[in-house]
Amino acid sequence: MKLFRLNLILIIGGILILSSCGKTAIPRPYGYFRVDLPVHSYRMMDTLNLPYRFEIPKNAVLISRDSKDGKFWVDINYPKLNATIYCSYKPVNGNLIDLLEDTRKIVYKHSVRADGIGEKAYDHKENNVHGILYDLKGNTASSVQFVLTDSSRNFFRGALYFNNIPNKDSIAPMSDYIREDIIHIMESFEWKK
């Protein structure tokens, strides 16, 4: 009986050793779906009764949204990319420093998850539009935010959010694509008189 068990164990062990010879398994990196991004093209957004205007991407939908915190708020929705730029407007009543500091606090709340936060100043003197573009690197809820003001009467803020769990690798191409749109929004932005 002992000899039978020993032979059975040796035969099974031999089969396992011989069957393990072959191709070595190679771990593959996790893949993401390919997203075909359209060519950037824009149209002027001036159909709403707002104190500002700018060009929005043709593949985005503008949604007017008045809030309890203020009016003249809009959302720029990208239905195919599952993303939205949430935009708010506030009049400046001697509180520009407070509005800028509130924006800075909101941006830097992401520093817990961010690998880095970059700030780039923006100045368009002809249109009296000044601002800051914030680039947030890493697995943050928002990868790009911006603020625009005329320094005396108007304050406009925008933040890009994707409607899914943040993963910098999977949303990087879409985030970079929308970042270019945000820069175009900032460059085409005008205050209405």
Secondary structure as GFF3:
##gff-version 3
##sequence-region A 1 193
A	DSSP	alpha_helix	2	20	.	.	.	ID=ss1
A	DSSP	beta_strand	42	45	.	.	.	ID=ss2
A	DSSP	beta_strand	52	57	.	.	.	ID=ss3
A	DSSP	beta_strand	61	64	.	.	.	ID=ss4
A	DSSP	beta_strand	74	78	.	.	.	ID=ss5
A	DSSP	beta_strand	83	91	.	.	.	ID=ss6
A	DSSP	alpha_helix	96	108	.	.	.	ID=ss7
A	DSSP	three_ten_helix	109	112	.	.	.	ID=ss8
A	DSSP	beta_strand	114	124	.	.	.	ID=ss9
A	DSSP	three_ten_helix	125	127	.	.	.	ID=ss10
A	DSSP	beta_strand	129	138	.	.	.	ID=ss11
A	DSSP	beta_strand	144	149	.	.	.	ID=ss12
A	DSSP	beta_strand	154	162	.	.	.	ID=ss13
A	DSSP	alpha_helix	168	188	.	.	.	ID=ss14
A	DSSP	beta_strand	190	191	.	.	.	ID=ss15
###
